[in-house]
Amino acid sequence: MAGKLTAAQGTGILLVTANVGSLFEDLENLQKTWLREFYQTVQSHKPHFLALHCQEVGGKNFEESMSHVDNFVNLNFLFCLYMTCDALKEYSRARVYLDENYRSQEHFTALGSLYFIHDSLKNIQQFDFKAKKFRKVVGKETCSETLESTPTLEKAKFPQDYFPECKWSRKGFIRTRWAMADCAFDLVNIHLFHDASNLVAWEKSPSEYSGTRQKALAYVLDRITDQRYEKLPFFVFGDFNFRLDSKKVIEKLCSDATMQTIRTDNNEIHKLVFQETDNDRKVILQIEKKLFNYVNQEVFREDNGTSLLEFDKELSVFKERLHEQEIGFPPSYPYSEDSSQGKQYMNTRCPAWCDRILMSPSARDMLLKPENEEKSIVYDNIGPNVCMGDHKPVFLSFRITAGAGKPNANKHKCCVVQ
């Protein structure tokens, strides 16, 4: 696996984010494929440290499918650590945090943060937020219903007034802090608010939903950089629910079309229909609250949809605080949940890059890119040709050198790759 690397080659890090909601809805058809693609990614990049951030653990209808959580995680991940899976057999240390307590509306986030440490990475440490000091990571630990009192993480759910349209929301974040390769950094699992209605998202540019996400993300960034703990480089990865600027995208896709508005008996907009001005007035786009039916999905797949990146604007507000590697993969959501369809999008939402891996400026400086290794940093999706559920997992593979992220590096000399 990760092998015996020299210090010059650096410590291999693999960060993965995966919204697994639909996976739990159809474990029988999706689990085997999902795990195979995930394991292949691990085997391909051979990290010393693997972080998997999951959202919607237990499924979208979590009360019905939460019984699958133990089966999926303990059987297929933790059991593989012991004896079965070649991809993880050399990762004898692990920390698994699952927010399973769905009965607690005040705290439940449905987030899952899983961390695996390769045997060749020595003396890795994890931060204890209560004692305010690092502790050596040994063995395997799993925490679930008592995350609020778990000292090795910080967890918060967004205040209810952030998204009053929902009677209650599972959105929030979990932070952990790690020290390795003579440096220390935070890893934040995050799930932001979705677009409840395509019609509302279309009304103005930017949409009101993007404002809600902006407020929630600022809340997280302020929280993880406040004065309670030492400020460190950080990686924030999860389901940000970032969407394309709907009004602007539709203007581009339907620039030569006419729009028909269909209203309810209460005079509320029920449906928008865009038709070509000629060509027998062919319908090219239909929009309802949960319908986005565009005639040509290839526009989202061709050249990985990069022609639409100009409408991916939500991160621009944080350009001084957050950075991202160049996107070279198609929109990560909403893919068909039909296990026989790997590239097809559902006609429910405008495809968008919801699943992202972002980092602070100081974290970006930690990424090692040797001149002779063009692909030493890889930012891509997992399972591009098979069904992985409605979200394609996204990963970032990179290496860090000993002492990266200074000036903090000298305080946390703890890890050696052997």
N, C-alpha and C positions, 0 to 999 in steps of 0.2 A: 504494500500500500504506500503510505507516505514515504517510507524508506529512510535511510540515513543521509540527511542533507547536511551540507556544510553551512556555516553561518552566512557565507556570501550568497547562498541560494535563498535564504530567508525562511520564515515560517509560513507554511501554506494555510490560508484561511478560505473557507467556503461558507458564504452566507446565502441562505435560501428563504424565500417567503412564499407561502402557499395558503390561499383561502381554500379550505378543505370542506366547506359546507356541503356541496353537492356530492362529495365523495362519501360522506356518511349516509346520504340518502340512498345510495346504490352501491353498497360495499361489495355485493356479490359480483357485479360486472366491472367495477372500476378499480377496486383495491389492488388486484394483482398487477394490472398495467401501471398504475400510479407508482407502486413500490418499485417495479422493475426499472422504470425511467429514472426514479430518484436514485436508486442504487447505481445505475449506470453513470449518472452524473458524478456521484461520489468516487467511483472507480476511475473515471476519466481524469479527475482533477487531483485526486489523492491528497486531500487536505490533512494538516495536522490538527486543525480545530474546525469543527463543523457545527454551524448554528442553523437550526430550522425553526422559523417563526411561522406558526399556523394561526389562522383566524377561522371563526365559526367552527371550532372544535365541537364535535357532537352533532353537527348538522344544522340546517336552517330551522327545521322543526325540532329544536334541541330536546324538548321534553320527551319526544317520541324516540329519538335516535341516540340520546346520550348514553344508552346502554352499550353502544358500540365503541365508546371511547377506550375503555379498558382493553377490549379485544384488539383494536387497531394499534394502539400505542404499545401496550405491554407485550402482546404476542409478537407483533411484527417488527417492532423497533428494539425493545429491550431484550427480548429473547434472542434476537439476532446478535446482540452484543456478546452473548455468552457462547453460542455454539453453531449457529446455522448459516448466517449470511456472510459470504466472503467479503462483501463491501464494508461491513462494520466489525468484523471479528477482531481487528487489531485496535479497536476503540474500547478499552477496558474501563474507562472512566466516563461517566455520563451524569448530567443533571437534566431532569425532566420536570417541567412545571405546567400543570394543566388546570385551567380554571373550569372546574366541573360543577360548581355549586350554583346550579341554575335556579334554585329556590330563593336565593338571595338577590332580589332585584336591585338592591342598593349597591351590590358589589360585582355582580356577574358580568364578565366580559367575553367569555367563550374563546379566550386566547390560549394558545399552547406554545411554550418556548422550550425547545429541546436542544441540548448541547452535548457533543460527543468529542472526546479528546483522545488522540492517537497515542499509542504506547511510547512512541519516540519523543514526544513532547514532555519534557521533565519539569516538575515543580510548578505547574500552572496554578494560579491562585484566583480565588473569587472573593469579591468584596462582601463583607457583612455590613449592611446599612445601619444596623442597630449599634453594633460595637464600633463602627467606623474604622474597620481595619480589614486587611486581606487575610484569607485563610487558604491553606493548601487544599487543592482538590484531590480527594482520594475516593476510589470506589464509585458506586452508582447510587444515586438518590432520586426518588420520585416524590413530588409534592402535588397535591390536588386541591382538596376542599379547604385547606387552611392557608391559602396563599397570603391572605391579609397579615398573618402573623409570621410569615416566612422571612427570616432576616436577610437572606441573600438576594432579595428582589424588592423592587418598589413597584407597586401596582396602583392604578387609579382608573376610575370610570368617569367619563365626562359628565358634568352636571346636566340634569334633566332639561334645563332651559336652553341648552345648546341645540336641541332638536325636539322642540315641543310637539311637532306633528306626530311623533311616535309616543304611545302611552308610556313606554320605557324602552331604552336602547341598551344594547350590549357593547357599545363602542367605548374604547379606552386604550390603555397602554400598559406594558410591563417592561421594566428596565432591570437589566443585570449589569454587573461591572466585572471586568476580567483583567488580569495582568499576565502577560507572556512576552517573550522576546524582549525583555528589558523595557517594556512599555505597558501602559494600561489604557483601557478604553471602555466605553459603555455600549451596550447593544440594547436597542429599544424595539420591542414588538408593538405595532400600532394598527388600529383599525378605525378609520374615520367614517363619517356619515355618507350615505349613498344619495343618489337622486331619486326622490320618491315618485316624481312624475316627469315624464318626458315633455309634457305640455308646459309645465311650470319652468323647466330648464330652458325651453325655447323662448320664453317671454322676453328676456332681456340678456344683454351681454355686459359683464359676466353674469351668470345665473345666481340666484339667491343661495343655491346649494353650495356653490364654490366659496361664497362668503362664510358659510357655516364651517366648512372644512378648514378654511384659512384661520378662523378663530380657534378651532380645536387644535390645529397643528401648532399655532403660536402658544397655546396653553401648555402643550407638551414641551416645546423647546424652552420656554421660560422655566418650567419645572425642573428640567434636567440640567439647567445651567445656573440655577440659583445658588445662594450662598450656603446651603446646608452641607454640601460636600465639595471636595476639590473639583474644579472644572477639568474635564478630560475630553479627548477626542471622542466622538460618538458616531455610531451608525444607526440610522432609523430605517427599519425595513418592515413592510407589511402591506396591507390593503389600504392604500390612501384614498381609494375611490375617486381619484382624480379623473375628471371627464374632459373631453374636448369642449370648447366653447360652442355649445349646441346651436345657437343662433347663427354664428359665423359659418359653421360647418354646413348647415342647411342652406345658407345663402350660396355657398360654393357648389354644393351638390345639385342644387335646383336653380341655378342662375338663369336658366332659360325657361323656367316652368311658371305656371300660374298656380295660385293656392286657393283651395276651396275650404271654407270653415264650416264644419257640421256641429250644430249646437244641440244641447239637451232641451227639454221642455222648460227648464229653469234658466235658459239662455246662457248656460255655461258651455265652454268649448269642450266638445267630446272628441273631435277628431279633426286632423288637418290632412288634406289630400293635395299632393303636388302632381300636376300633369304637364306633359310637354305641350307647347303651343301648337305644334303640328304633329305629324306621325300618329294621326288618329287620336290625339290627346291621350297618349299612353301614360298611365299612372307610374311615376318613378319613386315616389315616397309617400308612405302613410304613417302618421304619428298619432298615437293615443297615449294615455297615461303610462301604460306598460307595453306599448308597441312602437317599434322603430323598424319599419319594413322598407328597406331600400332595394331597388331593383338589381343593383350590381355590387355584390359583396367584394368583388375583386379589388375594388378601390382600397379596401382595408388590408388586403393581403399583398398586393403588388408592391414590390420593392419594400416589403415589411411595413407598408402603410406610411412610409416616411413623408409622403406628400401632405399628410394631415398633421404632422408634428407642429406646424405653425399654429395650430389651434389648441395645442397642449400648453396652456398658459398658467395653470394654477401654481406651479412651482416658482414662477418668476417673482412673485411677491417676496420670496425668501432667498433671493439670489445671493445675498451677502451672508446668509447663515447656513445654507444647504447647497451641496453640490451633488452631481450625478454623472456617472459615466455616460458616454454617448449611447443612445438607444438604437439598437440594430435588430430588433425583433418586432413582430406585429403586435397590435393591441392585445392585451392579456385577458380581456373580458368583453362580452359574454359569449363564451364558446358553447356549442351544443352539448347537452348532457347525454345525448345518445351515444352509447359506447362504441358504435360503429362509425361515428363521425369525429374525425380528428382536427379538421381545419375549418369546419363550418361554424359560423356565428349564429346565435339565436336572434330572432327578430324582436327582441324585447327592449334593447337599449342600443344607442349608438356605440359601436366598439371604441374602447379607450384603454389607455395604459394605466390601469388602476393599481397594479402591483409593482412596487418600486423598491429600490435600495438606494437610500440617500445617505449623505455623510456630511459632517462638519468640515470646514476648511482644514482644520488640524488633522482630521482623520484622512482626508484626501492626501495630505502630505506623507502619510504613513505608507501608502501603496508603493511597492517597489516595482519598477519597470525597467529591467536591464535592457541595454541597447540592442543586444542580440536575441532578445525574446519578444517578438511582436505581440504574441498572444499570452503574455504572462498575466495580463488583466483581462478577464472575460466576463462580459455582462450579457446575459442571454436568458431565454426561457427553457423550460424542461418539457419534453414530450411534444415537440412542435407538430408531429404528424399523427398523434394518437389522442384519444379522449382522456383528459385529465380532470374532467369536471368543467364547470362553467368558467373557472379561472385557470390559466396556465401558470404554474409556479415559475418564479423568476429567481435567478441566482447571480451572485458576483463572486468570482474566484480571483484571488490575488495573493501576493506574498508581502510580508513585512520584514524589514531588516531589524536586527538587534539594535535597540535604542531609537527606533522610529518614534515619531510623535514627541520629541523633546520639546520643552524642557522637563516634562514629567518622567522621562525615561529613567533617569538615574535614581529615582525614588523607588522604583519597583523592579529591581534586578532579581528576577526569580526564575526565568525559564531558559532552558537550553535544549536545543534539538540534537539528539544523539543518534 
